[in-house]
Amino acid sequence: MLLVRREIGDVLRELRLQKGHTLRQVAGRASVALGYLSEIERGQKEASSEILYSIAEALDVPISQIMRDVSDRLAAIENVSIPDTVPAEFLISYTSQVQPVSN
Amino acid sequence: MLLVRREIGDVLRELRLQKGHTLRQVAGRASVALGYLSEIERGQKEASSEILYSIAEALDVPISQIMRDVSDRLAAIENVSIPDTVPAEFLISYTSQVQPVSN
């Protein structure tokens, strides 16, 4: 069974390590018990929405980015390809600067 | 405070209505109490990872897609733009089929 909390835990730990923070630092800033944060990172406890918000704040990362990383990891496991939207600026630049090569 | 469960609830309800299912149908398939599913959809209860998995199965939607929709909604609220990755196939097709117009 694909458990979202495991991917959330992995993403939170990865972001924390990327930022060079210790569990203690993030737990302190988020006002979460260190042992609880550790269990969340290991995918053993569900983080409530309130706690997720506090941890995102403590990591200085938008919650949307955390959930996007979670979604990307789940998609890789589910072997699902979610079509990206192509930004409008790119389409404008594409059509104005390039043209098909005629065969 | 930005609460992930509210966005999850909205996404689940939207997907259910898109598929033309009633609360009763999805609750039955997911083996979740109807009142509990209703509270999840209204963002009043956190769904555990196990229940989220069951609901995703009942809706026949990958969990990654649900979390992607949640992330997109959060990004709109946070006013965050998450860069899309351009699929490799597109890059290959781009470089092999088109070339810059010379000025």
N, CA and C atoms of all chains as a GROMACS GRO file, in nm:
protein
  618
    1MET      N    1   0.085  -0.121   0.000
    1MET     CA    2   0.000   0.000   0.000
    1MET      C    3   0.088   0.125   0.000
    2LEU      N    4   0.056   0.216  -0.089
    2LEU     CA    5   0.134   0.339  -0.104
    2LEU      C    6   0.090   0.438   0.005
    3LEU      N    7   0.182   0.468   0.097
    3LEU     CA    8   0.146   0.554   0.210
    3LEU      C    9   0.206   0.694   0.194
    4VAL      N   10   0.117   0.790   0.186
    4VAL     CA   11   0.160   0.929   0.164
    4VAL      C   12   0.254   0.975   0.275
    5ARG      N   13   0.230   0.931   0.400
    5ARG     CA   14   0.314   0.980   0.510
    5ARG      C   15   0.461   0.940   0.493
    6ARG      N   16   0.487   0.826   0.426
    6ARG     CA   17   0.627   0.786   0.404
    6ARG      C   18   0.696   0.884   0.310
    7GLU      N   19   0.625   0.924   0.205
    7GLU     CA   20   0.684   1.018   0.108
    7GLU      C   21   0.698   1.156   0.172
    8ILE      N   22   0.598   1.195   0.251
    8ILE     CA   23   0.608   1.324   0.322
    8ILE      C   24   0.730   1.322   0.413
    9GLY      N   25   0.749   1.213   0.485
    9GLY     CA   26   0.865   1.202   0.574
    9GLY      C   27   0.996   1.215   0.499
   10ASP      N   28   1.007   1.143   0.388
   10ASP     CA   29   1.131   1.149   0.308
   10ASP      C   30   1.156   1.290   0.256
   11VAL      N   31   1.049   1.354   0.209
   11VAL     CA   32   1.064   1.489   0.153
   11VAL      C   33   1.108   1.587   0.263
   12LEU      N   34   1.046   1.576   0.380
   12LEU     CA   35   1.081   1.667   0.490
   12LEU      C   36   1.226   1.648   0.534
   13ARG      N   37   1.269   1.522   0.543
   13ARG     CA   38   1.407   1.497   0.584
   13ARG      C   39   1.505   1.549   0.480
   14GLU      N   40   1.472   1.525   0.350
   14GLU     CA   41   1.559   1.571   0.242
   14GLU      C   42   1.573   1.725   0.245
   15LEU      N   43   1.462   1.793   0.261
   15LEU     CA   44   1.465   1.940   0.265
   15LEU      C   45   1.546   1.989   0.385
   16ARG      N   46   1.526   1.923   0.498
   16ARG     CA   47   1.600   1.964   0.618
   16ARG      C   48   1.751   1.948   0.599
   17LEU      N   49   1.790   1.834   0.542
   17LEU     CA   50   1.933   1.808   0.522
   17LEU      C   51   1.991   1.904   0.418
   18GLN      N   52   1.913   1.929   0.311
   18GLN     CA   53   1.956   2.027   0.209
   18GLN      C   54   1.987   2.161   0.272
   19LYS      N   55   1.907   2.198   0.372
   19LYS     CA   56   1.925   2.328   0.436
   19LYS      C   57   2.028   2.323   0.549
   20GLY      N   58   2.078   2.204   0.574
   20GLY     CA   59   2.181   2.189   0.677
   20GLY      C   60   2.130   2.207   0.818
   21HIS      N   61   2.001   2.175   0.840
   21HIS     CA   62   1.945   2.188   0.975
   21HIS      C   63   1.944   2.054   1.046
   22THR      N   64   1.954   2.058   1.178
   22THR     CA   65   1.940   1.936   1.258
   22THR      C   66   1.792   1.917   1.293
   23LEU      N   67   1.758   1.795   1.332
   23LEU     CA   68   1.623   1.766   1.381
   23LEU      C   69   1.588   1.861   1.494
   24ARG      N   70   1.686   1.882   1.584
   24ARG     CA   71   1.662   1.967   1.700
   24ARG      C   72   1.625   2.109   1.661
   25GLN      N   73   1.697   2.162   1.562
   25GLN     CA   74   1.670   2.299   1.516
   25GLN      C   75   1.529   2.313   1.460
   26VAL      N   76   1.492   2.220   1.371
   26VAL     CA   77   1.361   2.229   1.306
   26VAL      C   78   1.250   2.204   1.409
   27ALA      N   79   1.271   2.106   1.497
   27ALA     CA   80   1.171   2.076   1.600
   27ALA      C   81   1.149   2.200   1.687
   28GLY      N   82   1.257   2.266   1.722
   28GLY     CA   83   1.248   2.386   1.805
   28GLY      C   84   1.170   2.496   1.737
   29ARG      N   85   1.209   2.524   1.612
   29ARG     CA   86   1.140   2.631   1.539
   29ARG      C   87   0.994   2.601   1.515
   30ALA      N   88   0.962   2.471   1.491
   30ALA     CA   89   0.824   2.433   1.459
   30ALA      C   90   0.743   2.405   1.586
   31SER      N   91   0.807   2.414   1.701
   31SER     CA   92   0.741   2.379   1.828
   31SER      C   93   0.681   2.240   1.825
   32VAL      N   94   0.760   2.146   1.776
   32VAL     CA   95   0.719   2.006   1.770
   32VAL      C   96   0.821   1.928   1.851
   33ALA      N   97   0.778   1.826   1.924
   33ALA     CA   98   0.874   1.744   1.999
   33ALA      C   99   0.971   1.677   1.903
   34LEU      N  100   1.097   1.672   1.942
   34LEU     CA  101   1.201   1.616   1.856
   34LEU      C  102   1.169   1.471   1.816
   35GLY      N  103   1.124   1.392   1.910
   35GLY     CA  104   1.094   1.252   1.881
   35GLY      C  105   0.979   1.239   1.782
   36TYR      N  106   0.884   1.329   1.793
   36TYR     CA  107   0.767   1.328   1.704
   36TYR      C  108   0.810   1.364   1.562
   37LEU      N  109   0.893   1.469   1.549
   37LEU     CA  110   0.943   1.509   1.417
   37LEU      C  111   1.020   1.394   1.354
   38SER      N  112   1.100   1.327   1.436
   38SER     CA  113   1.178   1.214   1.386
   38SER      C  114   1.086   1.102   1.335
   39GLU      N  115   0.977   1.078   1.407
   39GLU     CA  116   0.881   0.974   1.363
   39GLU      C  117   0.810   1.016   1.234
   40ILE      N  118   0.781   1.144   1.222
   40ILE     CA  119   0.718   1.194   1.098
   40ILE      C  120   0.815   1.174   0.982
   41GLU      N  121   0.942   1.209   1.003
   41GLU     CA  122   1.041   1.193   0.895
   41GLU      C  123   1.058   1.047   0.855
   42ARG      N  124   1.042   0.956   0.951
   42ARG     CA  125   1.056   0.814   0.919
   42ARG      C  126   0.925   0.753   0.869
   43GLY      N  127   0.822   0.837   0.853
   43GLY     CA  128   0.695   0.788   0.798
   43GLY      C  129   0.617   0.705   0.897
   44GLN      N  130   0.649   0.719   1.027
   44GLN     CA  131   0.582   0.636   1.127
   44GLN      C  132   0.462   0.706   1.189
   45LYS      N  133   0.459   0.838   1.178
   45LYS     CA  134   0.344   0.914   1.232
   45LYS      C  135   0.289   1.006   1.123
   46GLU      N  136   0.157   1.021   1.124
   46GLU     CA  137   0.095   1.118   1.035
   46GLU      C  138   0.117   1.258   1.093
   47ALA      N  139   0.150   1.352   1.009
   47ALA     CA  140   0.158   1.491   1.055
   47ALA      C  141   0.023   1.557   1.030
   48SER      N  142  -0.035   1.618   1.132
   48SER     CA  143  -0.160   1.691   1.108
   48SER      C  144  -0.129   1.810   1.018
   49SER      N  145  -0.233   1.866   0.960
   49SER     CA  146  -0.214   1.982   0.871
   49SER      C  147  -0.148   2.098   0.945
   50GLU      N  148  -0.183   2.115   1.071
   50GLU     CA  149  -0.125   2.223   1.151
   50GLU      C  150   0.025   2.202   1.172
   51ILE      N  151   0.063   2.078   1.200
   51ILE     CA  152   0.204   2.048   1.223
   51ILE      C  153   0.283   2.058   1.092
   52LEU      N  154   0.222   2.012   0.984
   52LEU     CA  155   0.286   2.024   0.853
   52LEU      C  156   0.312   2.171   0.820
   53TYR      N  157   0.216   2.253   0.853
   53TYR     CA  158   0.232   2.397   0.830
   53TYR      C  159   0.349   2.451   0.911
   54SER      N  160   0.356   2.413   1.037
   54SER     CA  161   0.464   2.462   1.124
   54SER      C  162   0.601   2.414   1.074
   55ILE      N  163   0.608   2.290   1.030
   55ILE     CA  164   0.737   2.236   0.983
   55ILE      C  165   0.777   2.308   0.854
   56ALA      N  166   0.680   2.330   0.765
   56ALA     CA  167   0.711   2.402   0.640
   56ALA      C  168   0.765   2.541   0.670
   57GLU      N  169   0.702   2.607   0.767
   57GLU     CA  170   0.748   2.740   0.809
   57GLU      C  171   0.890   2.732   0.865
   58ALA      N  172   0.914   2.631   0.948
   58ALA     CA  173   1.045   2.615   1.012
   58ALA      C  174   1.153   2.587   0.907
   59LEU      N  175   1.114   2.519   0.799
   59LEU     CA  176   1.210   2.489   0.692
   59LEU      C  177   1.217   2.604   0.591
   60ASP      N  178   1.125   2.697   0.602
   60ASP     CA  179   1.114   2.809   0.508
   60ASP      C  180   1.093   2.758   0.365
   61VAL      N  181   1.000   2.664   0.353
   61VAL     CA  182   0.965   2.606   0.222
   61VAL      C  183   0.813   2.614   0.208
   62PRO      N  184   0.761   2.658   0.092
   62PRO     CA  185   0.615   2.660   0.075
   62PRO      C  186   0.557   2.519   0.087
   63ILE      N  187   0.440   2.509   0.148
   63ILE     CA  188   0.375   2.377   0.159
   63ILE      C  189   0.348   2.320   0.020
   64SER      N  190   0.316   2.407  -0.075
   64SER     CA  191   0.289   2.359  -0.211
   64SER      C  192   0.410   2.286  -0.268
   65GLN      N  193   0.531   2.336  -0.237
   65GLN     CA  194   0.652   2.271  -0.287
   65GLN      C  195   0.671   2.133  -0.222
   66ILE      N  196   0.641   2.126  -0.093
   66ILE     CA  197   0.650   1.997  -0.024
   66ILE      C  198   0.554   1.896  -0.088
   67MET      N  199   0.429   1.940  -0.111
   67MET     CA  200   0.331   1.847  -0.167
   67MET      C  201   0.364   1.814  -0.312
   68ARG      N  202   0.426   1.907  -0.381
   68ARG     CA  203   0.466   1.878  -0.519
   68ARG      C  204   0.576   1.771  -0.522
   69ASP      N  205   0.672   1.783  -0.431
   69ASP     CA  206   0.777   1.681  -0.422
   69ASP      C  207   0.717   1.546  -0.385
   70VAL      N  208   0.619   1.549  -0.293
   70VAL     CA  209   0.551   1.425  -0.253
   70VAL      C  210   0.481   1.363  -0.374
   71SER      N  211   0.412   1.447  -0.450
   71SER     CA  212   0.340   1.400  -0.568
   71SER      C  213   0.438   1.341  -0.670
   72ASP      N  214   0.551   1.406  -0.690
   72ASP     CA  215   0.651   1.356  -0.787
   72ASP      C  216   0.702   1.218  -0.744
   73ARG      N  217   0.728   1.203  -0.614
   73ARG     CA  218   0.777   1.074  -0.565
   73ARG      C  219   0.671   0.965  -0.581
   74LEU      N  220   0.545   1.000  -0.549
   74LEU     CA  221   0.436   0.903  -0.563
   74LEU      C  222   0.418   0.864  -0.710
   75ALA      N  223   0.430   0.962  -0.800
   75ALA     CA  224   0.412   0.936  -0.943
   75ALA      C  225   0.520   0.839  -0.993
   76ALA      N  226   0.642   0.856  -0.941
   76ALA     CA  227   0.751   0.766  -0.982
   76ALA      C  228   0.720   0.624  -0.935
   77ILE      N  229   0.668   0.610  -0.814
   77ILE     CA  230   0.634   0.477  -0.761
   77ILE      C  231   0.515   0.418  -0.837
   78GLU      N  232   0.415   0.502  -0.864
   78GLU     CA  233   0.295   0.453  -0.933
   78GLU      C  234   0.321   0.438  -1.083
   79ASN      N  235   0.437   0.486  -1.127
   79ASN     CA  236   0.471   0.485  -1.269
   79ASN      C  237   0.368   0.563  -1.350
   80VAL      N  238   0.329   0.677  -1.294
   80VAL     CA  239   0.230   0.762  -1.358
   80VAL      C  240   0.302   0.884  -1.412
   81SER      N  241   0.267   0.924  -1.532
   81SER     CA  242   0.323   1.046  -1.589
   81SER      C  243   0.214   1.153  -1.588
   82ILE      N  244   0.235   1.257  -1.506
   82ILE     CA  245   0.137   1.366  -1.499
   82ILE      C  246   0.182   1.474  -1.596
   83PRO      N  247   0.101   1.505  -1.696
   83PRO     CA  248   0.146   1.604  -1.795
   83PRO      C  249   0.172   1.739  -1.731
   84ASP      N  250   0.288   1.796  -1.760
   84ASP     CA  251   0.318   1.930  -1.712
   84ASP      C  252   0.247   2.030  -1.801
   85THR      N  253   0.214   2.141  -1.745
   85THR     CA  254   0.163   2.250  -1.828
   85THR      C  255   0.284   2.325  -1.880
   86VAL      N  256   0.280   2.362  -2.007
   86VAL     CA  257   0.392   2.437  -2.064
   86VAL      C  258   0.364   2.585  -2.041
   87PRO      N  259   0.459   2.656  -1.977
   87PRO     CA  260   0.434   2.797  -1.946
   87PRO      C  261   0.409   2.880  -2.072
   88ALA      N  262   0.317   2.974  -2.062
   88ALA     CA  263   0.277   3.056  -2.178
   88ALA      C  264   0.398   3.126  -2.240
   89GLU      N  265   0.490   3.176  -2.157
   89GLU     CA  266   0.607   3.247  -2.211
   89GLU      C  267   0.685   3.156  -2.304
   90PHE      N  268   0.690   3.028  -2.267
   90PHE     CA  269   0.768   2.935  -2.348
   90PHE      C  270   0.703   2.917  -2.484
   91LEU      N  271   0.570   2.905  -2.484
   91LEU     CA  272   0.499   2.885  -2.610
   91LEU      C  273   0.520   3.005  -2.702
   92ILE      N  274   0.514   3.123  -2.646
   92ILE     CA  275   0.532   3.245  -2.727
   92ILE      C  276   0.673   3.245  -2.784
   93SER      N  277   0.771   3.215  -2.699
   93SER     CA  278   0.910   3.215  -2.745
   93SER      C  279   0.930   3.105  -2.848
   94TYR      N  280   0.861   2.993  -2.828
   94TYR     CA  281   0.875   2.880  -2.920
   94TYR      C  282   0.826   2.917  -3.060
   95THR      N  283   0.706   2.973  -3.066
   95THR     CA  284   0.647   3.000  -3.198
   95THR      C  285   0.713   3.118  -3.268
   96SER      N  286   0.773   3.207  -3.190
   96SER     CA  287   0.832   3.325  -3.256
   96SER      C  288   0.977   3.300  -3.297
   97GLN      N  289   1.042   3.202  -3.234
   97GLN     CA  290   1.185   3.188  -3.260
   97GLN      C  291   1.222   3.064  -3.339
   98VAL      N  292   1.134   2.966  -3.346
   98VAL     CA  293   1.172   2.844  -3.417
   98VAL      C  294   1.064   2.807  -3.517
   99GLN      N  295   1.100   2.734  -3.615
   99GLN     CA  296   1.000   2.683  -3.709
   99GLN      C  297   1.039   2.542  -3.749
  100PRO      N  298   0.941   2.460  -3.791
  100PRO     CA  299   0.973   2.323  -3.828
  100PRO      C  300   1.070   2.318  -3.945
  101VAL      N  301   1.157   2.222  -3.943
  101VAL     CA  302   1.246   2.198  -4.056
  101VAL      C  303   1.165   2.123  -4.162
  102SER      N  304   1.163   2.172  -4.283
  102SER     CA  305   1.087   2.102  -4.388
  102SER      C  306   1.164   1.977  -4.431
  103ASN      N  307   1.089   1.871  -4.460
  103ASN     CA  308   1.155   1.745  -4.497
  103ASN      C  309   1.187   1.742  -4.647
  104MET      N  310  -0.382   3.018   0.854
  104MET     CA  311  -0.294   2.902   0.836
  104MET      C  312  -0.344   2.813   0.722
  105LEU      N  313  -0.251   2.778   0.634
  105LEU     CA  314  -0.285   2.699   0.517
  105LEU      C  315  -0.294   2.552   0.557
  106LEU      N  316  -0.415   2.495   0.550
  106LEU     CA  317  -0.433   2.357   0.596
  106LEU      C  318  -0.447   2.260   0.479
  107VAL      N  319  -0.352   2.168   0.472
  107VAL     CA  320  -0.350   2.073   0.361
  107VAL      C  321  -0.481   1.993   0.355
  108ARG      N  322  -0.539   1.959   0.472
  108ARG     CA  323  -0.660   1.875   0.471
  108ARG      C  324  -0.777   1.943   0.399
  109ARG      N  325  -0.780   2.079   0.403
  109ARG     CA  326  -0.888   2.149   0.331
  109ARG      C  327  -0.874   2.129   0.181
  110GLU      N  328  -0.752   2.140   0.132
  110GLU     CA  329  -0.730   2.123  -0.012
  110GLU      C  330  -0.752   1.978  -0.052
  111ILE      N  331  -0.707   1.884   0.033
  111ILE     CA  332  -0.731   1.742   0.004
  111ILE      C  333  -0.881   1.717  -0.004
  112GLY      N  334  -0.955   1.773   0.089
  112GLY     CA  335  -1.101   1.756   0.090
  112GLY      C  336  -1.165   1.809  -0.038
  113ASP      N  337  -1.124   1.930  -0.078
  113ASP     CA  338  -1.180   1.989  -0.200
  113ASP      C  339  -1.146   1.905  -0.323
  114VAL      N  340  -1.021   1.857  -0.328
  114VAL     CA  341  -0.979   1.777  -0.445
  114VAL      C  342  -1.058   1.646  -0.450
  115LEU      N  343  -1.074   1.581  -0.334
  115LEU     CA  344  -1.148   1.453  -0.331
  115LEU      C  345  -1.294   1.473  -0.373
  116ARG      N  346  -1.354   1.581  -0.325
  116ARG     CA  347  -1.495   1.605  -0.361
  116ARG      C  348  -1.507   1.633  -0.511
  117GLU      N  349  -1.413   1.715  -0.562
  117GLU     CA  350  -1.417   1.750  -0.704
  117GLU      C  351  -1.402   1.625  -0.792
  118LEU      N  352  -1.308   1.540  -0.756
  118LEU     CA  353  -1.286   1.417  -0.834
  118LEU      C  354  -1.410   1.327  -0.828
  119ARG      N  355  -1.469   1.317  -0.708
  119ARG     CA  356  -1.588   1.233  -0.693
  119ARG      C  357  -1.703   1.283  -0.780
  120LEU      N  358  -1.723   1.417  -0.780
  120LEU     CA  359  -1.833   1.473  -0.858
  120LEU      C  360  -1.805   1.460  -1.007
  121GLN      N  361  -1.677   1.480  -1.046
  121GLN     CA  362  -1.639   1.462  -1.186
  121GLN      C  363  -1.675   1.323  -1.236
  122LYS      N  364  -1.658   1.226  -1.147
  122LYS     CA  365  -1.685   1.087  -1.185
  122LYS      C  366  -1.832   1.050  -1.166
  123GLY      N  367  -1.909   1.144  -1.115
  123GLY     CA  368  -2.053   1.120  -1.099
  123GLY      C  369  -2.087   1.023  -0.988
  124HIS      N  370  -2.001   1.014  -0.886
  124HIS     CA  371  -2.027   0.922  -0.776
  124HIS      C  372  -2.091   0.996  -0.658
  125THR      N  373  -2.170   0.923  -0.582
  125THR     CA  374  -2.224   0.979  -0.458
  125THR      C  375  -2.126   0.951  -0.344
  126LEU      N  376  -2.142   1.026  -0.235
  126LEU     CA  377  -2.066   0.998  -0.113
  126LEU      C  378  -2.083   0.852  -0.072
  127ARG      N  379  -2.208   0.805  -0.080
  127ARG     CA  380  -2.238   0.668  -0.036
  127ARG      C  381  -2.161   0.565  -0.118
  128GLN      N  382  -2.154   0.588  -0.248
  128GLN     CA  383  -2.083   0.493  -0.335
  128GLN      C  384  -1.935   0.485  -0.300
  129VAL      N  385  -1.872   0.604  -0.287
  129VAL     CA  386  -1.728   0.607  -0.260
  129VAL      C  387  -1.698   0.554  -0.120
  130ALA      N  388  -1.782   0.592  -0.024
  130ALA     CA  389  -1.763   0.544   0.113
  130ALA      C  390  -1.772   0.391   0.116
  131GLY      N  391  -1.868   0.337   0.043
  131GLY     CA  392  -1.886   0.193   0.039
  131GLY      C  393  -1.765   0.123  -0.021
  132ARG      N  394  -1.720   0.174  -0.136
  132ARG     CA  395  -1.606   0.111  -0.203
  132ARG      C  396  -1.478   0.122  -0.121
  133ALA      N  397  -1.463   0.237  -0.050
  133ALA     CA  398  -1.340   0.260   0.027
  133ALA      C  399  -1.349   0.201   0.168
  134SER      N  400  -1.466   0.145   0.202
  134SER     CA  401  -1.489   0.092   0.337
  134SER      C  402  -1.462   0.199   0.443
  135VAL      N  403  -1.515   0.317   0.418
  135VAL     CA  404  -1.503   0.430   0.511
  135VAL      C  405  -1.646   0.471   0.547
  136ALA      N  406  -1.669   0.509   0.671
  136ALA     CA  407  -1.803   0.554   0.710
  136ALA      C  408  -1.840   0.679   0.630
  137LEU      N  409  -1.966   0.683   0.588
  137LEU     CA  410  -2.013   0.794   0.505
  137LEU      C  411  -1.990   0.929   0.573
  138GLY      N  412  -2.021   0.938   0.701
  138GLY     CA  413  -2.004   1.064   0.774
  138GLY      C  414  -1.859   1.106   0.782
  139TYR      N  415  -1.771   1.009   0.792
  139TYR     CA  416  -1.628   1.035   0.802
  139TYR      C  417  -1.576   1.088   0.667
  140LEU      N  418  -1.620   1.023   0.558
  140LEU     CA  419  -1.579   1.070   0.425
  140LEU      C  420  -1.628   1.212   0.402
  141SER      N  421  -1.749   1.238   0.446
  141SER     CA  422  -1.806   1.373   0.431
  141SER      C  423  -1.722   1.475   0.508
  142GLU      N  424  -1.678   1.438   0.628
  142GLU     CA  425  -1.594   1.530   0.707
  142GLU      C  426  -1.458   1.550   0.642
  143ILE      N  427  -1.404   1.445   0.582
  143ILE     CA  428  -1.276   1.458   0.511
  143ILE      C  429  -1.294   1.555   0.393
  144GLU      N  430  -1.402   1.537   0.318
  144GLU     CA  431  -1.425   1.625   0.203
  144GLU      C  432  -1.443   1.770   0.245
  145ARG      N  433  -1.499   1.791   0.364
  145ARG     CA  434  -1.518   1.929   0.411
  145ARG      C  435  -1.395   1.982   0.484
  146GLY      N  436  -1.287   1.903   0.486
  146GLY     CA  437  -1.162   1.949   0.548
  146GLY      C  438  -1.168   1.952   0.699
  147GLN      N  439  -1.263   1.878   0.755
  147GLN     CA  440  -1.280   1.881   0.901
  147GLN      C  441  -1.204   1.769   0.970
  148LYS      N  442  -1.172   1.664   0.895
  148LYS     CA  443  -1.096   1.552   0.952
  148LYS      C  444  -0.974   1.524   0.865
  149GLU      N  445  -0.864   1.488   0.931
  149GLU     CA  446  -0.747   1.444   0.857
  149GLU      C  447  -0.773   1.300   0.807
  150ALA      N  448  -0.737   1.273   0.684
  150ALA     CA  449  -0.743   1.135   0.636
  150ALA      C  450  -0.607   1.071   0.660
  151SER      N  451  -0.606   0.955   0.724
  151SER     CA  452  -0.478   0.884   0.740
  151SER      C  453  -0.432   0.838   0.602
  152SER      N  454  -0.304   0.804   0.593
  152SER     CA  455  -0.250   0.759   0.464
  152SER      C  456  -0.323   0.635   0.413
  153GLU      N  457  -0.363   0.548   0.507
  153GLU     CA  458  -0.434   0.426   0.466
  153GLU      C  459  -0.572   0.460   0.408
  154ILE      N  460  -0.641   0.554   0.472
  154ILE     CA  461  -0.774   0.592   0.423
  154ILE      C  462  -0.764   0.668   0.291
  155LEU      N  463  -0.662   0.752   0.279
  155LEU     CA  464  -0.640   0.824   0.153
  155LEU      C  465  -0.617   0.724   0.040
  156TYR      N  466  -0.542   0.621   0.070
  156TYR     CA  467  -0.515   0.516  -0.030
  156TYR      C  468  -0.646   0.449  -0.072
  157SER      N  469  -0.730   0.416   0.026
  157SER     CA  470  -0.857   0.349  -0.005
  157SER      C  471  -0.949   0.439  -0.087
  158ILE      N  472  -0.952   0.567  -0.053
  158ILE     CA  473  -1.039   0.659  -0.126
  158ILE      C  474  -0.988   0.676  -0.270
  159ALA      N  475  -0.855   0.687  -0.285
  159ALA     CA  476  -0.798   0.699  -0.420
  159ALA      C  477  -0.834   0.577  -0.504
  160GLU      N  478  -0.825   0.459  -0.443
  160GLU     CA  479  -0.863   0.336  -0.513
  160GLU      C  480  -1.011   0.339  -0.551
  161ALA      N  481  -1.094   0.382  -0.456
  161ALA     CA  482  -1.239   0.386  -0.479
  161ALA      C  483  -1.273   0.484  -0.591
  162LEU      N  484  -1.193   0.590  -0.604
  162LEU     CA  485  -1.217   0.690  -0.710
  162LEU      C  486  -1.146   0.649  -0.839
  163ASP      N  487  -1.060   0.548  -0.830
  163ASP     CA  488  -0.980   0.504  -0.945
  163ASP      C  489  -0.892   0.620  -0.998
  164VAL      N  490  -0.826   0.686  -0.904
  164VAL     CA  491  -0.736   0.797  -0.938
  164VAL      C  492  -0.603   0.770  -0.866
  165PRO      N  493  -0.489   0.786  -0.936
  165PRO     CA  494  -0.360   0.767  -0.867
  165PRO      C  495  -0.344   0.867  -0.753
  166ILE      N  496  -0.285   0.823  -0.642
  166ILE     CA  497  -0.262   0.914  -0.528
  166ILE      C  498  -0.173   1.031  -0.572
  167SER      N  499  -0.079   1.002  -0.662
  167SER     CA  500   0.010   1.109  -0.709
  167SER      C  501  -0.070   1.222  -0.774
  168GLN      N  502  -0.177   1.185  -0.846
  168GLN     CA  503  -0.258   1.288  -0.912
  168GLN      C  504  -0.333   1.370  -0.808
  169ILE      N  505  -0.384   1.304  -0.705
  169ILE     CA  506  -0.453   1.376  -0.598
  169ILE      C  507  -0.357   1.476  -0.532
  170MET      N  508  -0.236   1.429  -0.499
  170MET     CA  509  -0.141   1.518  -0.432
  170MET      C  510  -0.092   1.629  -0.526
  171ARG      N  511  -0.087   1.599  -0.655
  171ARG     CA  512  -0.049   1.703  -0.750
  171ARG      C  513  -0.156   1.813  -0.755
  172ASP      N  514  -0.283   1.772  -0.757
  172ASP     CA  515  -0.392   1.870  -0.756
  172ASP      C  516  -0.388   1.952  -0.627
  173VAL      N  517  -0.359   1.884  -0.516
  173VAL     CA  518  -0.348   1.953  -0.387
  173VAL      C  519  -0.235   2.055  -0.393
  174SER      N  520  -0.122   2.014  -0.447
  174SER     CA  521  -0.006   2.102  -0.458
  174SER      C  522  -0.038   2.224  -0.546
  175ASP      N  523  -0.108   2.198  -0.657
  175ASP     CA  524  -0.144   2.309  -0.747
  175ASP      C  525  -0.235   2.410  -0.676
  176ARG      N  526  -0.329   2.359  -0.598
  176ARG     CA  527  -0.420   2.448  -0.526
  176ARG      C  528  -0.345   2.528  -0.419
  177LEU      N  529  -0.254   2.461  -0.348
  177LEU     CA  530  -0.175   2.530  -0.246
  177LEU      C  531  -0.086   2.637  -0.309
  178ALA      N  532  -0.028   2.603  -0.426
  178ALA     CA  533   0.061   2.698  -0.493
  178ALA      C  534  -0.016   2.823  -0.534
  179ALA      N  535  -0.140   2.805  -0.578
  179ALA     CA  536  -0.222   2.920  -0.617
  179ALA      C  537  -0.249   3.008  -0.495
  180ILE      N  538  -0.276   2.946  -0.381
  180ILE     CA  539  -0.302   3.022  -0.258
  180ILE      C  540  -0.174   3.090  -0.209
  181GLU      N  541  -0.062   3.016  -0.215
  181GLU     CA  542   0.065   3.072  -0.168
  181GLU      C  543   0.126   3.168  -0.270
  182ASN      N  544   0.064   3.171  -0.389
  182ASN     CA  545   0.115   3.255  -0.498
  182ASN      C  546   0.258   3.214  -0.534
  183VAL      N  547   0.278   3.083  -0.537
  183VAL     CA  548   0.410   3.027  -0.568
  183VAL      C  549   0.404   2.968  -0.708
  184SER      N  550   0.507   2.991  -0.787
  184SER     CA  551   0.514   2.930  -0.919
  184SER      C  552   0.620   2.820  -0.915
  185ILE      N  553   0.576   2.695  -0.931
  185ILE     CA  554   0.671   2.584  -0.929
  185ILE      C  555   0.706   2.550  -1.074
  186PRO      N  556   0.835   2.561  -1.110
  186PRO     CA  557   0.870   2.537  -1.250
  186PRO      C  558   0.838   2.394  -1.291
  187ASP      N  559   0.775   2.379  -1.408
  187ASP     CA  560   0.749   2.245  -1.460
  187ASP      C  561   0.876   2.191  -1.522
  188THR      N  562   0.888   2.061  -1.517
  188THR     CA  563   0.998   1.999  -1.589
  188THR      C  564   0.950   1.972  -1.730
  189VAL      N  565   1.035   1.991  -1.829
  189VAL     CA  566   0.996   1.963  -1.967
  189VAL      C  567   1.029   1.816  -1.995
  190PRO      N  568   0.928   1.738  -2.039
  190PRO     CA  569   0.951   1.595  -2.059
  190PRO      C  570   1.062   1.570  -2.162
  191ALA      N  571   1.141   1.466  -2.139
  191ALA     CA  572   1.255   1.434  -2.225
  191ALA      C  573   1.212   1.415  -2.371
  192GLU      N  574   1.095   1.348  -2.392
  192GLU     CA  575   1.049   1.322  -2.530
  192GLU      C  576   1.032   1.455  -2.604
  193PHE      N  577   0.985   1.554  -2.531
  193PHE     CA  578   0.962   1.683  -2.596
  193PHE      C  579   1.094   1.744  -2.639
  194LEU      N  580   1.194   1.734  -2.552
  194LEU     CA  581   1.325   1.792  -2.584
  194LEU      C  582   1.384   1.723  -2.706
  195ILE      N  583   1.371   1.591  -2.712
  195ILE     CA  584   1.425   1.517  -2.826
  195ILE      C  585   1.353   1.561  -2.953
  196SER      N  586   1.220   1.564  -2.944
  196SER     CA  587   1.141   1.602  -3.061
  196SER      C  588   1.171   1.748  -3.098
  197TYR      N  589   1.193   1.829  -2.999
  197TYR     CA  590   1.222   1.971  -3.023
  197TYR      C  591   1.352   1.986  -3.100
  198THR      N  592   1.458   1.921  -3.053
  198THR     CA  593   1.590   1.942  -3.115
  198THR      C  594   1.601   1.873  -3.250
  199SER      N  595   1.520   1.768  -3.272
  199SER     CA  596   1.534   1.697  -3.399
  199SER      C  597   1.444   1.755  -3.507
  200GLN      N  598   1.336   1.824  -3.465
  200GLN     CA  599   1.239   1.868  -3.566
  200GLN      C  600   1.241   2.017  -3.594
  201VAL      N  601   1.295   2.095  -3.506
  201VAL     CA  602   1.289   2.238  -3.528
  201VAL      C  603   1.428   2.300  -3.515
  202GLN      N  604   1.447   2.411  -3.576
  202GLN     CA  605   1.575   2.481  -3.559
  202GLN      C  606   1.547   2.630  -3.552
  203PRO      N  607   1.637   2.706  -3.488
  203PRO     CA  608   1.614   2.849  -3.475
  203PRO      C  609   1.607   2.916  -3.613
  204VAL      N  610   1.521   3.015  -3.623
  204VAL     CA  611   1.514   3.095  -3.746
  204VAL      C  612   1.630   3.195  -3.739
  205SER      N  613   1.710   3.201  -3.843
  205SER     CA  614   1.821   3.297  -3.841
  205SER      C  615   1.766   3.438  -3.864
  206ASN      N  616   1.823   3.533  -3.798
  206ASN     CA  617   1.772   3.671  -3.809
  206ASN      C  618   1.836   3.743  -3.928
   0.00000   0.00000   0.00000
